[in-house]
Amino acid sequence: MKKLSILSIALILLGLQAFKIPPNKPVTSSSKIKTWKSLFDGKTLAGWHNYNRKGEVKNWIVEDGSLVCPGGIEGGDIVTDKQYANFELSWDWKIEKGANSGVLYHVVEDPKFPYTSETGPEYQIIDDLGWPEKLEDWQKTGCDYAMHLPNNNKKLMPVGEWNTSKIIFNKGHVEHWLNGKKILSFTAWDADWNKKKAEGKWKDHPDYGTAKTGVIALQEHGKKTFYKNIWIKEL
């Protein structure tokens, strides 16, 4: 095997740096590789705004490289400036004891919808063990909130430690991942999905889950919640 020259090695290294791939993301061999993009720069709230509101975001801050909802500051959920349809979304998160949050997608901004959850499906994030009231299974971390339950692959880190989650939405095929394991999958808008919606929490919310594109939301629900390494790849 011929030895590579110093110049050749330098060119290879520069070429590798040209591909922005987030930490812990697999490199595929597909000829149609899409670029991962960061939704949080670790320093500012650029690219985010309060749901249904303009102006400065005051109830979320940046703390030690994390996007943080401190709790106790009323202001509501934050959402991305850009809308997304089909995507793979990955992020790291941790919560304090008794906290409740979530990541929602296909959220529609309109004054007739006071809450992001009225239109956007939610990857639930909550203190399963420390919540002051009894939680139903459909309310626990990793759920497609009030619709689909996680399987036995669900393994949570203790409160105060970082978890990694992922949502894949691709033309109605949906997956939730937690700490490297797929914990649920379902098909949006099929017969089972419609039955769950008609019989459950969203039966009186006709617009829930119907949008095929929308903004991504981080939920503000009291207590301290941390997010970082928020990456998205459009599919």
GIZIFEN-V575594 format. One record per residue. RES is the residue in three letters. PHI is phi in whole degrees, -180 to 180 (NA if undefined). PSI is psi in degrees with one decimal (* if undefined). Layout:
# GIZIFEN-V575594
<<RES;PHI;PSI> <RES;PHI;PSI>>
This chain:
# GIZIFEN-V575594
<<MET;NA;131.7> <LYS;-72;144.4> <LYS;-78;139.4> <LEU;-79;139.8> <SER;-74;161.2> <ILE;-59;-39.3> <LEU;-64;-41.0> <SER;-63;-43.4> <ILE;-62;-42.6> <ALA;-62;-40.8> <LEU;-66;-38.3> <ILE;-63;-45.0> <LEU;-63;-40.6> <LEU;-64;-38.1> <GLY;-64;-40.2> <LEU;-65;-36.3> <GLN;-69;-17.9> <ALA;-71;-21.7> <PHE;-94;118.9> <LYS;-92;103.9> <ILE;-119;124.2> <PRO;-65;160.6> <PRO;-56;140.6> <ASN;65;20.3> <LYS;-100;130.8> <PRO;-70;145.3> <VAL;-91;124.7> <THR;-95;163.3> <SER;-95;5.4> <SER;-64;145.3> <SER;-79;-5.1> <LYS;-115;43.7> <ILE;-63;127.1> <LYS;-96;156.3> <THR;-85;132.5> <TRP;-74;138.8> <LYS;-125;139.9> <SER;-82;135.2> <LEU;-98;-1.5> <PHE;-147;122.1> <ASP;-84;-1.0> <GLY;81;-0.8> <LYS;-131;-32.2> <THR;-137;174.8> <LEU;-97;23.4> <ALA;-57;132.9> <GLY;92;-0.2> <TRP;-127;151.2> <HIS;-150;163.0> <ASN;-68;140.0> <TYR;-55;128.9> <ASN;61;18.2> <ARG;-141;149.3> <LYS;-103;172.2> <GLY;96;-176.8> <GLU;-66;136.8> <VAL;-83;123.3> <LYS;-113;-15.3> <ASN;-101;2.0> <TRP;-126;143.6> <ILE;-135;169.2> <VAL;-106;125.7> <GLU;-137;115.9> <ASP;51;43.6> <GLY;80;8.0> <SER;-116;148.1> <LEU;-87;117.1> <VAL;-124;133.8> <CYS;-100;106.2> <PRO;-67;-23.2> <GLY;83;146.8> <GLY;83;-1.3> <ILE;-117;107.6> <GLU;-69;137.9> <GLY;178;-21.5> <GLY;94;-176.4> <ASP;-71;156.8> <ILE;-111;151.1> <VAL;-135;158.0> <THR;-70;149.6> <ASP;-68;-30.9> <LYS;-98;149.8> <GLN;-97;152.3> <TYR;-135;148.8> <ALA;-110;-75.6> <ASN;-108;133.2> <PHE;-164;166.1> <GLU;-122;122.4> <LEU;-120;127.2> <SER;-128;143.7> <TRP;-158;158.7> <ASP;-105;146.0> <TRP;-153;154.8> <LYS;-150;159.0> <ILE;-135;159.5> <GLU;-89;170.6> <LYS;-58;131.8> <GLY;79;13.0> <ALA;-86;161.0> <ASN;-146;129.0> <SER;-154;-160.7> <GLY;170;160.6> <VAL;-116;124.4> <LEU;-118;156.4> <TYR;-140;166.6> <HIS;55;34.3> <VAL;-78;133.4> <VAL;-101;124.7> <GLU;-89;116.8> <ASP;-164;134.6> <PRO;-56;-22.3> <LYS;-75;-10.5> <PHE;-112;99.9> <PRO;-65;-27.1> <TYR;-126;146.0> <THR;-60;-32.3> <SER;-69;-12.5> <GLU;-73;-19.3> <THR;-124;-31.6> <GLY;-98;127.7> <PRO;-61;150.8> <GLU;-127;132.8> <TYR;-86;106.4> <GLN;-71;137.6> <ILE;-132;121.5> <ILE;-160;159.7> <ASP;-78;95.2> <ASP;-57;-36.2> <LEU;-95;-30.3> <GLY;-103;5.0> <TRP;-67;134.5> <PRO;-66;-16.4> <GLU;-118;162.2> <LYS;-67;129.4> <LEU;-96;138.4> <GLU;-76;158.9> <ASP;-58;-35.4> <TRP;-75;-3.0> <GLN;-101;-2.9> <LYS;-90;164.7> <THR;-54;138.2> <GLY;92;-17.1> <CYS;-63;152.0> <ASP;-81;96.6> <TYR;-46;124.1> <ALA;66;15.9> <MET;-132;-61.0> <HIS;-127;142.0> <LEU;-100;149.0> <PRO;-74;159.0> <ASN;-94;-167.8> <ASN;-75;-2.5> <ASN;-76;-9.1> <LYS;-67;118.8> <LYS;-135;108.0> <LEU;-92;143.6> <MET;-77;154.0> <PRO;-60;153.9> <VAL;-52;135.0> <GLY;95;-9.8> <GLU;-111;155.6> <TRP;-78;138.6> <ASN;-117;158.4> <THR;-120;128.2> <SER;-126;162.9> <LYS;-152;141.2> <ILE;-120;132.6> <ILE;-115;125.0> <PHE;-126;117.2> <ASN;-140;96.2> <LYS;54;43.0> <GLY;96;-18.2> <HIS;-82;125.7> <VAL;-126;137.0> <GLU;-133;142.0> <HIS;-114;133.0> <TRP;-121;148.3> <LEU;-143;122.2> <ASN;50;46.7> <GLY;85;0.5> <LYS;-121;138.3> <LYS;-76;121.2> <ILE;-107;-13.7> <LEU;-166;158.5> <SER;-151;150.0> <PHE;-160;172.5> <THR;-114;117.2> <ALA;-67;141.1> <TRP;74;7.6> <ASP;-83;-176.5> <ALA;-62;-41.6> <ASP;-65;-42.7> <TRP;-60;-47.5> <ASN;-64;-35.1> <LYS;-67;-44.8> <LYS;-61;-41.8> <LYS;-66;-43.2> <ALA;-68;-26.7> <GLU;-105;-7.1> <GLY;-113;-150.7> <LYS;-59;-29.3> <TRP;-97;12.5> <LYS;-62;-26.8> <ASP;-102;16.2> <HIS;-125;82.9> <PRO;-60;-24.2> <ASP;-90;-5.2> <TYR;-60;127.4> <GLY;70;8.0> <THR;-91;-23.0> <ALA;-69;142.3> <LYS;-103;0.1> <THR;-153;157.0> <GLY;169;-179.5> <VAL;-83;162.5> <ILE;-99;137.7> <ALA;-123;145.3> <LEU;-110;127.7> <GLN;-87;135.1> <GLU;-103;118.1> <HIS;-144;35.6> <GLY;81;155.5> <LYS;67;163.6> <LYS;-87;131.8> <THR;-133;139.8> <PHE;-122;137.1> <TYR;-132;144.0> <LYS;-156;173.4> <ASN;50;51.6> <ILE;-91;110.1> <TRP;-124;146.7> <ILE;-137;144.5> <LYS;-129;119.2> <GLU;-76;138.7> <LEU;-106;*>>
